[in-house]
Amino acid sequence: MTDLNQPMSAKSANAEVAESLREILERIATAAIGAGRKPEDIALVAVSKVQPPDRVRAAWLAGHRVFGENRVQEAMERWAPLRGEFPDIRLHLIGPLQTNKVKDAVEFFDVIESIDRPKLARKIAVESDALGRRPVCLIQVNTGEEEQKAGVVPEEADALIALCRDELGLDLRGLMCIPPVEELPAPHFALLREIARRNTLPELSMGMSGDFEEGIRFGATMVRVGTAIFGSRRAP
Ligand SMILES: *Cc1c(COP(=O)(O)O)cnc(C)c1O
């Protein structure tokens, strides 16, 4: 019998992560099919930032391989020791990137989703050449034109895309956005899709725990889901 005075055991917390992961994958498949798309065309990026290592490990043990982190330093501290053990993981950087962290980011991440200015793009190109590594790149678009939010404003997106792809030769595949919290996400997803379409970029990273199904309806090829898999990031 379960002793209710004991904190939830590591085992049940891990079982919960595996269960949530299964549930999210099912919801992704249902949303994809509902939109006339193939479930395998949508990648689930499990956002592991600030989560206890046990839960992250539980997702890996359940077969998941693609993880997202929003800070370079924290990601390296967390994942550097695990990468030997989990050689087939793919890490996405989904948070703002400072130019002084670019070298680490290029070395460590498989996908950089948050390019948002020419200076950053140029630095990524320089470090990619120096390191002989070419991460997949996405440009983050600040679709809501929010003062405090990272991302290139929509009217400057085409120019930044051209710089990254044509001039710098980055492996630019698509766009990412984070809609304003207080607005419906649909118009933002539609805008991102339109910018990608006119620039023939195939990848769209849009949709989080609260709106990934909507993202899929608008053509997301990557959804970034944290709390719906791992639970709250707040300290208990
Ligand atoms: C934290 C974060 C997510 C995940 O958010 P949840 O609401 O926990 O799913 C997705 N994208 C970015 C850029 C984030 O920083």
The ligand as a Tripos MOL2 file, in Angstrom:
@<TRIPOS>MOLECULE
LIG
   15    15     1     0     0
SMALL
NO_CHARGES

@<TRIPOS>ATOM
      1 C1         10.0670   27.2720  -21.7670 C.3       1 LIG1
      2 C2          9.8520   27.3380  -23.2160 C.ar      1 LIG1
      3 C3          8.9640   26.4640  -23.8610 C.ar      1 LIG1
      4 C4          8.1350   25.4320  -23.1330 C.3       1 LIG1
      5 O1          7.0690   26.0270  -22.4950 O.3       1 LIG1
      6 P1          5.9290   25.1320  -21.7630 P.3       1 LIG1
      7 O2          4.8150   26.0710  -21.5940 O.co2     1 LIG1
      8 O3          6.5360   24.6410  -20.4980 O.co2     1 LIG1
      9 O4          5.6110   24.0160  -22.6910 O.co2     1 LIG1
     10 C5          8.8420   26.5760  -25.2330 C.ar      1 LIG1
     11 N1          9.5530   27.4730  -25.9480 N.ar      1 LIG1
     12 C6         10.4040   28.3370  -25.3710 C.ar      1 LIG1
     13 C7         11.1520   29.2990  -26.2090 C.3       1 LIG1
     14 C8         10.5860   28.3030  -23.9790 C.ar      1 LIG1
     15 O5         11.4530   29.1540  -23.4090 O.3       1 LIG1
@<TRIPOS>BOND
     1     1     2 1
     2     2     3 ar
     3     2    14 ar
     4     3     4 1
     5     3    10 ar
     6     4     5 1
     7     5     6 1
     8     6     7 2
     9     6     8 1
    10     6     9 1
    11    10    11 ar
    12    11    12 ar
    13    12    13 1
    14    12    14 ar
    15    14    15 1
@<TRIPOS>SUBSTRUCTURE
     1 LIG1         1 GROUP 0 **** ****
